[in-house]
Amino acid sequence: MLVWSPLAGGLMSGKYRRDGQPTHRTRQLTDWGEAPVRDREALYRTVDVLARIGQARGVSAPQVALAYLLERPAVTSPAIGARTAEQLADNLAAAELVLTAQEREWLDNVSELPLIFPYWHQANTGSDRLSPADLTLLGRHL
């Protein structure tokens, strides 16, 4: 899987927090609508965990987010969209970051989405008949 916009257009960068706005002009979290934020509180909870792990490890929240994606079994590459040389260098450093099992669990828990149809139905009624691909999609919901 190639992950397009793995930092959600900058929303996972750590610069968008519930307690303040970025100091520069931005389209995010306005009426622009891309990337769509369906649950702003869930976004902030995820960013809080990314930032907390990053601070503890001495790395940026984007490095943590990208390292987490790179460790996912189906991900072959994230399609990063760095605007500056500094962002590019920071994003590329994620390839060297290895998260602990505890850090991955925190991120799994905070970022898990509720299953939509038909996946919730499959998980509840047919989990004994699912293929390996289905099981990957359902992940921890089984």
C-alpha positions in Angstrom: 0.0 0.0 0.0 1.2 3.5 -0.9 0.0 5.9 1.7 -0.9 9.3 0.2 -0.6 12.3 2.5 0.5 10.3 5.5 0.5 13.5 7.7 -3.0 14.4 6.5 -1.9 17.6 4.8 0.0 18.7 7.9 -2.7 17.9 10.5 -0.5 15.2 12.0 2.5 17.5 12.1 1.9 18.6 15.7 1.4 22.2 14.8 -2.4 22.0 15.0 -3.3 21.5 18.7 -6.6 22.0 20.6 -5.0 24.7 22.7 -3.9 27.0 19.9 -3.5 27.8 16.3 -0.4 27.8 14.1 1.4 31.2 14.0 1.4 31.2 10.2 -1.4 31.5 7.6 -3.0 28.1 6.9 -6.0 26.5 5.2 -6.2 23.7 7.7 -9.1 23.4 10.2 -11.0 26.1 8.3 -13.7 25.7 5.7 -11.2 24.4 3.1 -12.3 20.8 3.8 -9.1 18.9 2.8 -8.2 16.7 4.5 -11.7 16.4 6.0 -11.7 16.3 9.7 -14.7 14.3 10.8 -13.8 14.1 14.5 -11.6 17.0 15.6 -11.2 15.6 19.1 -10.0 12.3 17.8 -7.5 14.2 15.7 -6.2 16.1 18.7 -6.0 12.9 20.8 -3.8 11.3 18.1 -1.6 14.4 17.7 -1.2 14.6 21.5 0.2 11.0 21.5 2.4 11.7 18.5 3.8 14.8 20.2 4.2 13.1 23.6 6.2 10.2 22.0 8.2 12.6 19.9 9.1 14.7 22.9 10.1 11.7 25.0 12.3 10.4 22.1 13.7 13.8 21.0 12.2 13.6 17.6 9.3 15.4 15.8 5.7 14.3 15.8 5.9 13.8 12.0 8.8 11.4 12.5 6.7 9.4 14.9 3.7 9.3 12.6 5.8 8.3 9.6 7.7 5.6 11.6 4.4 4.2 12.8 3.1 3.9 9.2 6.4 2.4 8.0 6.0 -0.4 10.6 2.5 -1.3 9.4 2.6 -4.7 7.6 0.8 -3.5 4.4 2.6 -0.2 3.9 5.3 -0.2 1.3 5.8 3.6 1.2 4.3 6.9 2.4 4.0 9.6 -0.3 5.4 12.5 1.7 4.7 16.1 0.7 7.4 18.1 2.3 7.4 21.8 1.3 10.9 22.7 2.6 14.3 21.0 2.8 14.0 20.9 6.6 10.6 19.1 6.4 12.1 16.6 3.9 15.1 15.9 6.1 12.8 15.5 9.1 10.4 13.2 7.2 13.3 11.0 5.9 14.7 10.6 9.4 11.6 8.6 10.3 13.0 5.6 8.4 15.6 5.3 11.2 13.1 5.5 14.1 11.9 2.2 15.6 9.0 2.6 17.9 8.6 0.4 21.0 5.8 -2.0 21.4 4.2 0.3 24.0 4.4 3.3 21.7 2.8 1.3 18.8 0.1 0.2 21.2 -0.6 3.8 22.3 -0.9 4.8 18.7 -3.0 1.8 17.8 -5.4 2.6 20.6 -5.7 6.4 19.9 -6.0 6.1 16.1 -8.3 3.1 15.7 -11.4 4.0 13.7 -14.8 2.4 14.3 -15.6 -0.2 11.7 -18.0 0.8 9.0 -20.3 -1.5 7.0 -19.7 -4.2 5.8 -16.7 -4.6 8.1 -18.5 -4.4 11.4 -21.0 -7.0 10.1 -18.2 -9.4 9.0 -16.4 -9.0 12.3 -19.6 -9.8 14.2 -21.1 -12.6 12.1 -18.5 -14.1 9.9 -15.0 -13.8 11.4 -14.5 -17.6 11.0 -14.9 -17.2 7.2 -12.6 -14.3 6.5 -9.6 -14.3 4.2 -6.1 -13.1 5.3 -6.8 -9.9 3.5 -10.1 -9.4 5.4 -8.3 -10.1 8.7 -5.7 -7.4 7.9 -8.5 -4.9 7.3 -10.3 -5.8 10.5 -7.1 -5.7 12.5 -7.8 -5.5 16.2 -11.5 -5.5 15.9 -11.7 -9.3 16.0 
